[in-house]
Amino acid sequence: MKPSEYFADVMQKNHVIAVDEYELYQYSLNALFEMAGNIIFSILIGVLFHKLPMTLLFLMVVIPGRSVLGGCHAKTAGACFVLSLSVLFGCVLLPFYLTGISVWIVSFSFIILEVLLWIIAPVECKNKPFIGNQKKRCQTYSKVIILLLGALFMAFLFMKMSEYLLEIWLILVYFSATILIELHKKLRI
């Protein structure tokens, strides 16, 4: 039995929730436990690799960014967990090895990707479709996230914090890749 089922059962037996609310609470608790587990595991990785500030930056940017910008999503929670950790490792550990890359190349590609996302985001995924007027709200939030990414990039550029600059760049590359993959799937069908 999943923890979410156990807690929903306890809540129902103790008359905290009605019988017709069981599925909603079970689903919500499951999502909460998955998200919390992913965040805790990510923070532990940040601590183990001595990259906690970069891990926290990653979480603060990627969680709202992926929720709003859209793009491809994994079909299962397990696949999502593995992919999320792979992206975390890439965005947090790779900058250390990429510090020799030209700032001009990174900056130029960052601007191109920002413009691309500004034009096409958000992109709906069949594994996570938009509901109601969610697409319109996501369009507005997408613009805010893209502007915030640009502001972070500029701040790290002027402070000469190359690892953080590269992390923001890699996160933008990740966002762009997931959106372009999903667009490719849609155009192929």
Phi, psi and omega in degrees: 000132178291150176304323181296323177292318180301310181293323177294321176299313180299317180296321180290316180296327179269011177059030175282324177234153178281161180302319182287352178264354186305308184298319179298313181293321179297315179297314182296317178295321178299314179298319179298313181294321178296314181295314180297318179297318179296317180295313181298315180297319178297317179296319177299319177297317178301319179292313182298324181264009180058041181229036183300313179301319179292325178293318179295320176299315179304310182297318182292334180267315188286321183300306178290327181297314180292327180292328187259317186286337180081209184101185185289145178232148178293154181282331183236160179295323179296315178296320178299317181299312181295315179296319180298317179292324177297316179294319177302310179302315181298312185286333184264325183265327181297324182307326179300325183270348183256008186297345178278353181292143181297132178298329180293318179295314179299314182296315180298313180293327177298314180298315179300315181292323178297316179296317178302311180295322179303320183283317190257341183281147000273157178239123182286146177241143180295334178280348179210073183288155175286145181242130177061231182268021182299324181298318180297316178296319180296328177298316179294311180296327178301316180298319180296315180296319179297319177294319178296319176300317178298318179295317177298316180301312180297318180298313180292328177295312182289331178275358180057040177262079190298322180296319179289322176301313180293326177297313179298319178298314179296323177297318178295321176299317179299311178303313181298318181297315181294324179289317180292324176297315180293320177297320177299318178299317182293320182286334179286330185283000000 
